[in-house]
Amino acid sequence: MKTYEVPYINGQPDWKTIPAAPIDTYLWSDVRTILPYAQAAWNEDALLIRLQTVEPHIRREYTGDWDPVYEDSCLEFFFCPKDTDQRYFNFEGNPNGSLYVGFGNPGGDRCRLHHKDWKTLLQLTPFEIPGGWGWEFRIPVSFIRIFVPDFQLYSGLTLRANFFKCGDKTENEHFISWNPIEHPSPCFHLPQFFGQLKLM
């Protein structure tokens, strides 16, 4: 199981100084030209996430929330707020900033979440890099507490989580994860294969 140490920050993160977690476990396909990685940071108010990828053939068809963004070029973050609870959030986004957010149990017992303005709530920012793209966002503790009332972030906390890159309808279909997944067919919704985020 992989572990990523998440630094504490004051103010805005300087992503140039924050270590990267390569998303480099190629699953159910072998598209080695796609090179994604993730970064994370935290403070008492929010968990901050930055995902980016080099990707030769970018698909960006969807523009709305609740669209099946996993069919486009897509970067994703899943995490369990409590170690003793299998429920998890999944945040899935494409290069347009179209976002899908869900919460619930593995095995399909999950709900899609709707908000009148995800981009403002999460401070969601898509961006481009040479040869690729990315997006960054923050997950407020106040939002997580709607579902897990006693949730808090603190030094020493370990969260089960995984980072993903996929593209079901891209020119080169691909499925890539940070922590390895042992499953015969494409599926990211398997918290038993999440790695660990350790808050420093």
C-alpha positions, 0 to 999 in steps of 0.5 A, a space after each residue: 500500500 502506498 503512502 503520501 505525506 500531505 504537508 500542512 500549509 498556511 495561505 495558498 499552496 505553492 505547488 512547486 514545493 509540494 511533493 508529487 505522487 505519480 499516478 503510474 499503475 497502468 490497469 487493464 490497458 498499457 498506454 504509457 504516453 499518458 503521465 499523470 501525477 497528484 499533489 495534496 496539502 491541507 489546513 484546518 479548513 480544507 483538503 487541497 488537491 492538484 491533479 495534472 497529466 501529460 496527455 497526447 490526445 485530449 478529449 473534452 466533450 462534456 461541459 455540464 455537472 453530472 455529465 459522464 466525465 470519465 468518458 473524456 480525459 478525466 482526473 479523479 480523487 476518491 477518499 474515505 473520510 473515516 477509516 472505519 467507514 467504507 463510504 467515500 467521496 469521488 471527485 471526477 473532472 475533465 479539462 473543461 472543469 466539468 465535475 462529477 461528485 458522488 458519495 456512498 458505499 462501494 458496489 453501486 450504493 452511492 448518490 450523485 451530489 448536486 450543488 448550485 455552484 461547485 466551482 465556487 464551493 470547491 474553488 475549482 480551477 482547470 488549467 493547461 500545461 505543455 502537452 497536457 492539462 490539470 485541475 485543482 480544487 479544495 474540499 472544505 471541512 464544512 462540506 464533508 461534515 454535511 455527511 460526516 458530522 464529526 470530521 476534522 483534519 489534524 496532523 497525524 490523521 491518515 485518510 484512505 484515498 486513491 488518485 486516478 486517470 481515465 478516458 473511456 472514450 479517448 483515442 487511447 482508452 486508459 485506466 491508471 491509478 496511484 495505488 494498485 488495484 487488483 480487479 479483473 475488469 475496469 473499476 475504480 470504486 474499490 476502497 479496499 485498494 485505496 492507499 494512505 494520505 498521511 497529514 503531516 
